[in-house]
Amino acid sequence: MSTDDQAASAGEGVKRREFLFVAAGGFGAVGTAAAVWPLIDNMNPSKDVLALSSIEVDLSPIEVGQAIIVKWRGKPVFIRRRSAEEIAEAAAVDIEGLPDPQTDSERVKDGKSEWLVMVGVCTHLGCIPLGQSGDFGGWFCPCHGSHYDTSGRIRKGPAPENLPVPEYEFLDDSTIKIG
């Protein structure tokens, strides 16, 4: 065999070896993805959870000063129809001294300031605060003593953040869609 034949044969061996490495790596990647996909897909929300991803709430029976609790995604949601006094009191708070500074207008929809919609889970350890109580007339978490005002902002106690406001929209003057 001449040196040219040996060089050509060696070049084919390198090309063949490179192809085998690439093919084996590709096959391994596809096999790994096929094995891991069911595990990742299993972490998606179940159909019953997806069915509860949004709810519609009729607000017409709620009187001024009254609050209701609805269940959304397994959590309580506080819906409160605030009086003009509660709105004025919440708007007058100096937010500079709050642990989680937010104005009242940031927590309600424009033109609908009488309606306050919040997830009713204390941001400290996940307790459910009691409504229309506490030092500021809003909510009080008896487990650890967090006090929220009539806008759902933390005012006193160990909770680090305000009660969260979920995504919601007004479908008409008396119906909201949460989620």
C-alpha positions as a Markdown table, in Angstrom:
| # | Residue | x | y | z |
|---|---|---|---|---|
| 1 | Met | 0.0 | 0.0 | 0.0 |
| 2 | Ser | 1.4 | 3.4 | -1.0 |
| 3 | Thr | 1.7 | 6.3 | 1.4 |
| 4 | Asp | -1.1 | 8.0 | -0.6 |
| 5 | Asp | -3.4 | 5.1 | 0.0 |
| 6 | Gln | -2.5 | 5.0 | 3.7 |
| 7 | Ala | -3.1 | 8.8 | 4.0 |
| 8 | Ala | -6.5 | 8.4 | 2.3 |
| 9 | Ser | -7.4 | 5.5 | 4.5 |
| 10 | Ala | -6.4 | 7.4 | 7.6 |
| 11 | Gly | -8.5 | 10.4 | 6.5 |
| 12 | Glu | -11.5 | 8.1 | 6.0 |
| 13 | Gly | -11.0 | 6.7 | 9.5 |
| 14 | Val | -11.0 | 10.2 | 11.0 |
| 15 | Lys | -14.2 | 11.1 | 9.1 |
| 16 | Arg | -15.8 | 7.8 | 10.1 |
| 17 | Arg | -14.8 | 8.3 | 13.8 |
| 18 | Glu | -16.1 | 11.9 | 13.8 |
| 19 | Phe | -19.4 | 10.7 | 12.3 |
| 20 | Leu | -19.7 | 8.0 | 15.0 |
| 21 | Phe | -19.1 | 10.5 | 17.8 |
| 22 | Val | -21.7 | 13.0 | 16.4 |
| 23 | Ala | -24.2 | 10.2 | 15.8 |
| 24 | Ala | -23.7 | 8.7 | 19.2 |
| 25 | Gly | -24.0 | 12.1 | 20.9 |
| 26 | Gly | -27.1 | 13.0 | 18.9 |
| 27 | Phe | -28.7 | 9.6 | 19.7 |
| 28 | Gly | -27.9 | 10.1 | 23.4 |
| 29 | Ala | -29.4 | 13.7 | 23.4 |
| 30 | Val | -32.6 | 12.5 | 21.8 |
| 31 | Gly | -32.8 | 9.5 | 24.2 |
| 32 | Thr | -32.3 | 11.8 | 27.2 |
| 33 | Ala | -34.9 | 14.3 | 26.0 |
| 34 | Ala | -37.4 | 11.4 | 25.4 |
| 35 | Ala | -36.8 | 10.1 | 28.9 |
| 36 | Val | -36.9 | 13.5 | 30.7 |
| 37 | Trp | -40.0 | 14.9 | 28.8 |
| 38 | Pro | -42.6 | 12.9 | 30.8 |
| 39 | Leu | -41.0 | 14.1 | 34.1 |
| 40 | Ile | -41.2 | 17.7 | 33.0 |
| 41 | Asp | -44.7 | 17.3 | 31.5 |
| 42 | Asn | -45.8 | 15.9 | 34.9 |
| 43 | Met | -45.0 | 19.2 | 36.6 |
| 44 | Asn | -47.7 | 21.1 | 34.5 |
| 45 | Pro | -50.9 | 22.0 | 36.3 |
| 46 | Ser | -53.6 | 19.4 | 36.3 |
| 47 | Lys | -56.8 | 19.9 | 34.4 |
| 48 | Asp | -58.9 | 20.7 | 37.5 |
| 49 | Val | -56.4 | 23.5 | 38.4 |
| 50 | Leu | -56.5 | 24.9 | 34.9 |
| 51 | Ala | -60.3 | 24.9 | 35.1 |
| 52 | Leu | -60.1 | 27.2 | 38.1 |
| 53 | Ser | -57.6 | 29.5 | 36.6 |
| 54 | Ser | -60.2 | 32.3 | 36.3 |
| 55 | Ile | -63.5 | 32.9 | 38.0 |
| 56 | Glu | -66.3 | 35.5 | 37.5 |
| 57 | Val | -67.8 | 37.1 | 40.6 |
| 58 | Asp | -71.1 | 39.0 | 40.7 |
| 59 | Leu | -70.6 | 42.1 | 42.8 |
| 60 | Ser | -74.2 | 43.3 | 42.8 |
| 61 | Pro | -75.2 | 41.8 | 46.2 |
| 62 | Ile | -72.2 | 43.4 | 48.1 |
| 63 | Glu | -73.2 | 46.5 | 50.1 |
| 64 | Val | -70.9 | 49.4 | 50.9 |
| 65 | Gly | -68.7 | 48.5 | 53.8 |
| 66 | Gln | -69.2 | 44.7 | 53.2 |
| 67 | Ala | -66.6 | 42.2 | 52.2 |
| 68 | Ile | -66.9 | 38.7 | 50.8 |
| 69 | Ile | -64.4 | 35.8 | 50.3 |
| 70 | Val | -64.3 | 33.7 | 47.2 |
| 71 | Lys | -62.0 | 30.8 | 46.4 |
| 72 | Trp | -59.7 | 31.1 | 43.4 |
| 73 | Arg | -56.8 | 28.7 | 42.7 |
| 74 | Gly | -57.3 | 27.2 | 46.1 |
| 75 | Lys | -56.8 | 30.5 | 47.9 |
| 76 | Pro | -59.2 | 32.9 | 49.5 |
| 77 | Val | -59.7 | 36.2 | 47.7 |
| 78 | Phe | -61.1 | 39.1 | 49.7 |
| 79 | Ile | -63.4 | 41.4 | 47.8 |
| 80 | Arg | -64.4 | 44.5 | 49.7 |
| 81 | Arg | -66.7 | 47.3 | 48.7 |
| 82 | Arg | -65.1 | 50.3 | 50.6 |
| 83 | Ser | -67.0 | 53.3 | 51.8 |
| 84 | Ala | -65.9 | 56.8 | 50.8 |
| 85 | Glu | -64.4 | 57.3 | 54.2 |
| 86 | Glu | -62.3 | 54.1 | 53.9 |
| 87 | Ile | -61.1 | 55.2 | 50.5 |
| 88 | Ala | -60.2 | 58.7 | 51.7 |
| 89 | Glu | -58.4 | 57.2 | 54.8 |
| 90 | Ala | -56.4 | 54.8 | 52.6 |
| 91 | Ala | -55.4 | 57.5 | 50.1 |
| 92 | Ala | -54.3 | 59.8 | 52.9 |
| 93 | Val | -51.6 | 57.4 | 54.3 |
| 94 | Asp | -48.0 | 58.6 | 53.9 |
| 95 | Ile | -46.5 | 55.6 | 52.1 |
| 96 | Glu | -42.9 | 56.6 | 53.1 |
| 97 | Gly | -43.3 | 54.9 | 56.5 |
| 98 | Leu | -44.8 | 51.7 | 55.2 |
| 99 | Pro | -42.8 | 48.4 | 55.0 |
| 100 | Asp | -44.0 | 47.8 | 51.5 |
| 101 | Pro | -44.8 | 51.3 | 50.1 |
| 102 | Gln | -47.7 | 51.3 | 47.6 |
| 103 | Thr | -50.3 | 54.0 | 47.1 |
| 104 | Asp | -54.0 | 53.1 | 47.4 |
| 105 | Ser | -54.5 | 53.9 | 43.7 |
| 106 | Glu | -51.9 | 51.3 | 42.7 |
| 107 | Arg | -54.0 | 48.6 | 44.4 |
| 108 | Val | -57.3 | 49.3 | 42.7 |
| 109 | Lys | -58.6 | 49.8 | 39.2 |
| 110 | Asp | -58.9 | 53.3 | 37.8 |
| 111 | Gly | -62.4 | 54.6 | 38.4 |
| 112 | Lys | -63.3 | 51.6 | 40.6 |
| 113 | Ser | -61.6 | 52.6 | 43.9 |
| 114 | Glu | -64.5 | 51.4 | 46.0 |
| 115 | Trp | -63.7 | 47.8 | 45.0 |
| 116 | Leu | -60.6 | 46.2 | 46.6 |
| 117 | Val | -59.6 | 42.7 | 45.4 |
| 118 | Met | -56.8 | 40.9 | 47.2 |
| 119 | Val | -55.5 | 37.4 | 47.8 |
| 120 | Gly | -56.3 | 36.7 | 51.4 |
| 121 | Val | -53.1 | 35.0 | 52.5 |
| 122 | Cys | -50.8 | 36.7 | 55.0 |
| 123 | Thr | -47.4 | 37.4 | 53.5 |
| 124 | His | -45.6 | 36.4 | 56.7 |
| 125 | Leu | -46.4 | 32.7 | 57.1 |
| 126 | Gly | -49.4 | 32.1 | 54.9 |
| 127 | Cys | -52.2 | 32.5 | 57.5 |
| 128 | Ile | -55.6 | 33.9 | 56.6 |
| 129 | Pro | -56.2 | 37.3 | 58.1 |
| 130 | Leu | -59.5 | 38.2 | 59.8 |
| 131 | Gly | -61.4 | 40.9 | 57.9 |
| 132 | Gln | -62.5 | 44.3 | 59.2 |
| 133 | Ser | -60.3 | 44.1 | 62.3 |
| 134 | Gly | -56.9 | 45.2 | 63.5 |
| 135 | Asp | -55.5 | 48.6 | 64.4 |
| 136 | Phe | -56.2 | 50.1 | 60.9 |
| 137 | Gly | -59.7 | 48.7 | 60.2 |
| 138 | Gly | -58.6 | 46.4 | 57.5 |
| 139 | Trp | -57.3 | 42.9 | 58.2 |
| 140 | Phe | -55.6 | 41.3 | 61.2 |
| 141 | Cys | -53.6 | 38.1 | 61.2 |
| 142 | Pro | -53.9 | 36.7 | 64.7 |
| 143 | Cys | -51.2 | 34.1 | 64.2 |
| 144 | His | -48.3 | 36.6 | 64.4 |
| 145 | Gly | -50.0 | 40.0 | 64.8 |
| 146 | Ser | -49.8 | 41.5 | 61.3 |
| 147 | His | -52.1 | 44.5 | 60.8 |
| 148 | Tyr | -53.3 | 45.5 | 57.3 |
| 149 | Asp | -55.2 | 48.7 | 56.5 |
| 150 | Thr | -58.3 | 49.2 | 54.3 |
| 151 | Ser | -56.1 | 49.0 | 51.2 |
| 152 | Gly | -54.5 | 45.7 | 52.2 |
| 153 | Arg | -51.1 | 47.3 | 52.9 |
| 154 | Ile | -49.0 | 46.0 | 55.8 |
| 155 | Arg | -48.9 | 48.6 | 58.5 |
| 156 | Lys | -47.7 | 46.8 | 61.6 |
| 157 | Gly | -46.3 | 43.3 | 62.4 |
| 158 | Pro | -43.9 | 40.8 | 60.9 |
| 159 | Ala | -45.4 | 40.5 | 57.4 |
| 160 | Pro | -42.9 | 41.8 | 54.9 |
| 161 | Glu | -45.3 | 42.7 | 52.0 |
| 162 | Asn | -48.8 | 43.9 | 51.3 |
| 163 | Leu | -51.6 | 41.4 | 50.6 |
| 164 | Pro | -51.2 | 40.6 | 46.9 |
| 165 | Val | -53.6 | 41.9 | 44.3 |
| 166 | Pro | -54.4 | 39.2 | 41.7 |
| 167 | Glu | -55.0 | 40.0 | 38.0 |
| 168 | Tyr | -58.6 | 40.9 | 37.6 |
| 169 | Glu | -60.8 | 43.0 | 35.3 |
| 170 | Phe | -64.3 | 44.4 | 35.3 |
| 171 | Leu | -66.5 | 42.7 | 32.7 |
| 172 | Asp | -69.3 | 45.2 | 33.5 |
| 173 | Asp | -70.3 | 47.4 | 36.4 |
| 174 | Ser | -71.3 | 44.4 | 38.6 |
| 175 | Thr | -69.1 | 41.5 | 37.5 |
| 176 | Ile | -65.3 | 40.9 | 37.7 |
| 177 | Lys | -63.2 | 38.2 | 36.3 |
| 178 | Ile | -60.3 | 37.1 | 38.5 |
| 179 | Gly | -57.4 | 35.4 | 36.8 |
